[in-house]
Amino acid sequence: MPHLNTGAKTQVMTGAKAIFRLNGHQVAYASSVTYNENLQLEEVNVLDQLETKELAEVGYRVDLSCQTFRVQNQSVKQLGIMSRLQDVLTQGDLTAEVVDRISNATLLLMEGVKLESRQTTVDARGLMTETWNFRGIRSTDEVEDSVT
């Protein structure tokens, strides 16, 4: 009988292979990460022409949200992810990244990140979860170098 295990690893990224880090520290109880990279486009409309003449790039925005399980004594403020109210105006930026644990490749690097909001959910028959919403300055992936 032929040996069926070819030794080839899967090419598809999975949650089991993903590590989510903030400022280089793994977020241990993260259950999902969603990120968006958006170009803001404006239509260039001219007289005597029904269709749009062109789309002009006028802005760039990146944001990220993370679903986590809430763990006692590990709040976003205790972890330094969210500043206390009296420190909001002097808080620093964070760096967020999603890394492939097998190859150690950085799949997403978001710089200039700040926590914009958090939402906590407690259900009668469920786990306490939080959603952390971040905004960033720029985002790169494994084919790009960080631009300074």
C-alpha positions as CSV (number, residue, x, y, z in Angstrom):
1,M,0.0,0.0,0.0
2,P,1.5,3.4,-0.9
3,H,2.3,5.9,1.8
4,L,-0.4,8.6,1.6
5,N,1.3,11.3,3.7
6,T,3.2,13.4,1.2
7,G,4.7,15.7,3.8
8,A,3.2,18.8,2.1
9,K,1.9,21.4,4.5
10,T,-1.3,23.3,3.8
11,Q,-0.9,26.6,2.1
12,V,-4.0,28.2,3.6
13,M,-3.6,30.4,6.7
14,T,-5.7,29.2,9.6
15,G,-6.5,30.6,13.0
16,A,-4.5,27.8,14.7
17,K,-1.4,29.1,12.8
18,A,-2.0,32.8,13.6
19,I,-0.5,34.8,16.4
20,F,-1.9,38.3,17.2
21,R,0.5,40.7,18.8
22,L,0.3,44.2,20.2
23,N,3.7,45.9,20.7
24,G,5.4,42.5,20.2
25,H,3.4,40.8,23.0
26,Q,1.0,38.0,22.1
27,V,-2.7,38.6,22.9
28,A,-3.2,35.2,24.6
29,Y,-7.0,35.1,24.6
30,A,-7.7,36.6,21.1
31,S,-10.3,34.6,19.2
32,S,-10.4,36.6,16.0
33,V,-8.9,39.6,14.2
34,T,-10.5,41.6,11.4
35,Y,-8.6,44.4,9.6
36,N,-9.4,46.8,6.9
37,E,-7.2,48.8,4.6
38,N,-9.2,51.4,2.6
39,L,-8.4,53.9,-0.1
40,Q,-10.8,56.9,0.0
41,L,-11.8,57.7,-3.6
42,E,-13.5,60.8,-4.9
43,E,-15.3,60.9,-8.2
44,V,-14.2,63.5,-10.7
45,N,-17.4,64.6,-12.4
46,V,-17.3,67.1,-15.2
47,L,-19.9,69.0,-17.2
48,D,-21.3,67.5,-20.3
49,Q,-20.4,63.9,-19.3
50,L,-22.8,61.5,-17.7
51,E,-20.2,59.0,-16.4
52,T,-17.5,59.8,-13.9
53,K,-14.3,61.0,-15.6
54,E,-12.0,59.3,-13.1
55,L,-11.6,58.3,-9.5
56,A,-9.0,60.3,-7.5
57,E,-7.3,58.9,-4.5
58,V,-7.7,61.4,-1.6
59,G,-7.2,59.4,1.5
60,Y,-6.0,56.2,3.1
61,R,-7.4,54.5,6.3
62,V,-6.7,51.4,8.2
63,D,-8.5,49.9,11.1
64,L,-8.5,46.6,13.0
65,S,-10.9,44.9,15.5
66,C,-10.0,42.0,17.8
67,Q,-12.4,39.7,19.6
68,T,-11.0,38.4,22.9
69,F,-12.2,36.4,25.9
70,R,-12.3,38.6,29.0
71,V,-9.8,37.4,31.6
72,Q,-9.8,38.7,35.2
73,N,-6.9,41.1,36.0
74,Q,-6.1,41.4,32.3
75,S,-8.2,44.4,31.2
76,V,-7.2,46.6,28.3
77,K,-6.1,49.3,30.8
78,Q,-4.1,46.9,32.9
79,L,-2.3,45.6,29.7
80,G,-1.6,49.2,28.6
81,I,-3.6,48.9,25.5
82,M,-6.1,51.6,26.5
83,S,-5.0,54.6,28.6
84,R,-6.8,55.7,31.7
85,L,-8.9,58.7,31.1
86,Q,-6.4,61.1,32.7
87,D,-3.7,59.8,30.4
88,V,-5.5,59.8,27.1
89,L,-4.0,63.0,25.7
90,T,-0.4,61.7,26.3
91,Q,-0.9,58.0,25.3
92,G,1.6,56.5,22.8
93,D,1.0,54.5,19.7
94,L,0.9,50.7,19.4
95,T,2.0,48.3,16.7
96,A,-0.4,45.4,15.8
97,E,0.7,42.4,13.9
98,V,-0.6,39.0,12.7
99,V,2.2,36.5,12.3
100,D,2.2,32.9,10.8
101,R,3.5,30.8,13.7
102,I,4.9,28.2,11.3
103,S,7.0,30.4,9.0
104,N,7.2,33.4,11.4
105,A,6.2,35.6,8.5
106,T,4.4,38.8,9.3
107,L,1.1,38.7,7.4
108,L,-0.1,42.1,8.7
109,L,1.8,44.9,10.3
110,M,-0.3,47.9,11.4
111,E,1.6,51.0,12.7
112,G,0.5,54.0,14.6
113,V,-2.3,52.1,16.2
114,K,-4.6,53.4,19.0
115,L,-7.5,51.7,20.6
116,E,-10.7,53.6,19.7
117,S,-13.3,51.6,21.5
118,R,-14.0,48.4,23.4
119,Q,-17.3,46.6,23.8
120,T,-17.9,44.0,26.4
121,T,-20.5,41.3,26.3
122,V,-21.7,39.1,29.1
123,D,-24.3,36.4,28.4
124,A,-26.2,34.2,30.8
125,R,-24.9,31.0,29.2
126,G,-21.7,32.2,27.5
127,L,-18.2,33.4,27.9
128,M,-17.5,37.0,28.7
129,T,-16.0,38.6,25.5
130,E,-14.7,41.9,24.4
131,T,-14.3,43.5,21.0
132,W,-11.4,46.0,20.7
133,N,-11.6,48.4,17.8
134,F,-8.3,50.1,16.7
135,R,-7.4,52.7,14.1
136,G,-3.9,52.9,12.6
137,I,-1.7,55.1,10.4
138,R,-0.5,52.5,7.9
139,S,-0.6,48.8,7.2
140,T,1.7,46.5,5.4
141,D,1.7,42.8,4.6
142,E,4.3,40.2,3.8
143,V,5.1,41.6,0.4
144,E,5.7,45.2,1.5
145,D,8.3,46.9,3.6
146,S,7.3,49.3,6.3
147,V,7.4,52.9,5.1
148,T,8.6,55.6,7.5
